[in-house]
Amino acid sequence: MDQLTVSASPEPVATQSTWRTVFIGSDGLRAGWSVLLFFAICAAEVTALNLVLKYIVHFHSPKTSTLGWLPGLIQEAAMLALLAVPVWIMSKIEGKPILSYGYRGSARLKRFGYGLLWGFAAISSLVLALWKLGFLAFDGDVLRGLPAFEYAAAWGVVFLFVGVFEESFLRGYLQSTLGRGMGFWWAALILSIAFGLSHGSNPGESPVGLFTAGAVGLVFCLSLWYTGSLWWAIGFHASWDWGESYFYGTADSGLIAKGHLLSEHSVGDLYWSGGATGPEGSIVAVFLLVIITAAMILWWGNRTVSPFAGNGWRPLRAAQPALAEPVESLPTFSAQQSTL
């Protein structure tokens, strides 16, 4: 009798579906799809808001180079509220805490305070240099007494909202997401260029001003690289704008604040004075940013290990997660040294 042999068919190999591979990577939803979905949500919000303002409220935003603090506060608060929605939605989709997009890390209040000091010191140094070089002349004070303090506080709140919104939008979610997909510095370059170009619609903006805005974006990215958070950049951003617009009364990327402490006007060649763009439209501002960058590298470079180490110019892999916080370099002691 012939023996019947039955060969067992091999078990099917479990493979990941092509459809899932297209959208999902080793670290969750792929960065490109995350960014597209983020912008889709933003676009839907802006479209809905424009419909409400145009056809229901009948509001039309005037094109002007001057800005009052109350309209500025309403505008920035509204944009920040709109931004919070897509960031919250994406945090749920990606399974991350909403603060993970630039608002974690240690010494937050301290970094914010140092950012405030650096920002005001930087714009003061720029204004002083332009004045000493003869490219800027002061016309005297405009506000005195109680109104000066009221406008100082009002514009301080406005520019705090400006700093939080712009840093959260560009150096927050987008930097975090693009960074894990293509590398921290590639994302920083792209977003800093976009930051510079976004100022192009401002009245009185100039090519030097656009370049400076993009370069400032890279400076903010450098602070994020070293500190792991946006707090320093927010402080710097807010106090730079406050000092430029309110305290010194200069144009800020072509925009002039209504209600400022001092008054000035530019003198001489536009590339050196900044002209209608303001001090950041001057070539001197580029030299200042080089000095600030060198100071940041000297101060932080040897004292911290970046939380994005290993993710600088290449995508973040699940096997090589970024550190949660910057690691301060600790002094080493020999065996002979005593400890107290």
ChimeraX attribute file (.defattr): number of C-alpha atoms within 10 A of each C-alpha:
attribute: neighborCount
match mode: 1-to-1
recipient: residues
	/A:1	3
	/A:2	4
	/A:3	5
	/A:4	6
	/A:5	6
	/A:6	6
	/A:7	6
	/A:8	6
	/A:9	6
	/A:10	6
	/A:11	6
	/A:12	6
	/A:13	6
	/A:14	6
	/A:15	6
	/A:16	8
	/A:17	8
	/A:18	9
	/A:19	8
	/A:20	10
	/A:21	12
	/A:22	11
	/A:23	14
	/A:24	14
	/A:25	14
	/A:26	11
	/A:27	15
	/A:28	13
	/A:29	19
	/A:30	19
	/A:31	22
	/A:32	15
	/A:33	14
	/A:34	21
	/A:35	17
	/A:36	11
	/A:37	15
	/A:38	19
	/A:39	14
	/A:40	13
	/A:41	19
	/A:42	18
	/A:43	12
	/A:44	11
	/A:45	15
	/A:46	14
	/A:47	11
	/A:48	11
	/A:49	12
	/A:50	16
	/A:51	12
	/A:52	13
	/A:53	13
	/A:54	12
	/A:55	9
	/A:56	9
	/A:57	10
	/A:58	10
	/A:59	11
	/A:60	9
	/A:61	7
	/A:62	6
	/A:63	9
	/A:64	11
	/A:65	16
	/A:66	12
	/A:67	14
	/A:68	14
	/A:69	18
	/A:70	12
	/A:71	11
	/A:72	19
	/A:73	19
	/A:74	13
	/A:75	14
	/A:76	21
	/A:77	17
	/A:78	14
	/A:79	17
	/A:80	18
	/A:81	11
	/A:82	17
	/A:83	20
	/A:84	16
	/A:85	15
	/A:86	19
	/A:87	22
	/A:88	15
	/A:89	15
	/A:90	20
	/A:91	17
	/A:92	12
	/A:93	12
	/A:94	15
	/A:95	11
	/A:96	12
	/A:97	13
	/A:98	18
	/A:99	15
	/A:100	16
	/A:101	22
	/A:102	20
	/A:103	16
	/A:104	18
	/A:105	17
	/A:106	14
	/A:107	12
	/A:108	16
	/A:109	12
	/A:110	12
	/A:111	21
	/A:112	20
	/A:113	17
	/A:114	16
	/A:115	24
	/A:116	23
	/A:117	16
	/A:118	20
	/A:119	25
	/A:120	22
	/A:121	16
	/A:122	21
	/A:123	23
	/A:124	17
	/A:125	14
	/A:126	22
	/A:127	25
	/A:128	13
	/A:129	17
	/A:130	22
	/A:131	17
	/A:132	11
	/A:133	13
	/A:134	14
	/A:135	22
	/A:136	24
	/A:137	15
	/A:138	14
	/A:139	10
	/A:140	11
	/A:141	15
	/A:142	12
	/A:143	16
	/A:144	11
	/A:145	7
	/A:146	9
	/A:147	13
	/A:148	19
	/A:149	13
	/A:150	12
	/A:151	19
	/A:152	19
	/A:153	13
	/A:154	18
	/A:155	28
	/A:156	19
	/A:157	17
	/A:158	23
	/A:159	25
	/A:160	20
	/A:161	23
	/A:162	23
	/A:163	24
	/A:164	21
	/A:165	23
	/A:166	18
	/A:167	23
	/A:168	22
	/A:169	19
	/A:170	19
	/A:171	27
	/A:172	23
	/A:173	25
	/A:174	23
	/A:175	28
	/A:176	19
	/A:177	22
	/A:178	24
	/A:179	23
	/A:180	26
	/A:181	22
	/A:182	18
	/A:183	21
	/A:184	25
	/A:185	21
	/A:186	18
	/A:187	24
	/A:188	26
	/A:189	17
	/A:190	14
	/A:191	22
	/A:192	25
	/A:193	18
	/A:194	16
	/A:195	22
	/A:196	19
	/A:197	16
	/A:198	13
	/A:199	18
	/A:200	16
	/A:201	10
	/A:202	16
	/A:203	17
	/A:204	19
	/A:205	23
	/A:206	24
	/A:207	15
	/A:208	20
	/A:209	29
	/A:210	23
	/A:211	21
	/A:212	21
	/A:213	24
	/A:214	23
	/A:215	21
	/A:216	23
	/A:217	24
	/A:218	23
	/A:219	20
	/A:220	23
	/A:221	28
	/A:222	20
	/A:223	22
	/A:224	23
	/A:225	23
	/A:226	22
	/A:227	29
	/A:228	27
	/A:229	29
	/A:230	29
	/A:231	30
	/A:232	25
	/A:233	29
	/A:234	28
	/A:235	25
	/A:236	28
	/A:237	26
	/A:238	25
	/A:239	26
	/A:240	26
	/A:241	25
	/A:242	28
	/A:243	26
	/A:244	26
	/A:245	26
	/A:246	28
	/A:247	23
	/A:248	20
	/A:249	24
	/A:250	30
	/A:251	28
	/A:252	26
	/A:253	29
	/A:254	26
	/A:255	20
	/A:256	23
	/A:257	20
	/A:258	15
	/A:259	22
	/A:260	25
	/A:261	21
	/A:262	19
	/A:263	18
	/A:264	16
	/A:265	17
	/A:266	23
	/A:267	17
	/A:268	12
	/A:269	11
	/A:270	18
	/A:271	18
	/A:272	22
	/A:273	27
	/A:274	31
	/A:275	25
	/A:276	22
	/A:277	28
	/A:278	28
	/A:279	29
	/A:280	32
	/A:281	30
	/A:282	25
	/A:283	18
	/A:284	19
	/A:285	27
	/A:286	20
	/A:287	12
	/A:288	17
	/A:289	18
	/A:290	13
	/A:291	12
	/A:292	16
	/A:293	18
	/A:294	12
	/A:295	12
	/A:296	15
	/A:297	14
	/A:298	11
	/A:299	11
	/A:300	18
	/A:301	14
	/A:302	10
	/A:303	16
	/A:304	17
	/A:305	19
	/A:306	25
	/A:307	21
	/A:308	24
	/A:309	17
	/A:310	17
	/A:311	21
	/A:312	19
	/A:313	15
	/A:314	15
	/A:315	18
	/A:316	24
	/A:317	15
	/A:318	12
	/A:319	8
	/A:320	11
	/A:321	15
	/A:322	17
	/A:323	14
	/A:324	14
	/A:325	18
	/A:326	22
	/A:327	15
	/A:328	13
	/A:329	12
	/A:330	8
	/A:331	6
	/A:332	7
	/A:333	9
	/A:334	6
	/A:335	7
	/A:336	6
	/A:337	8
	/A:338	7
	/A:339	6
	/A:340	3
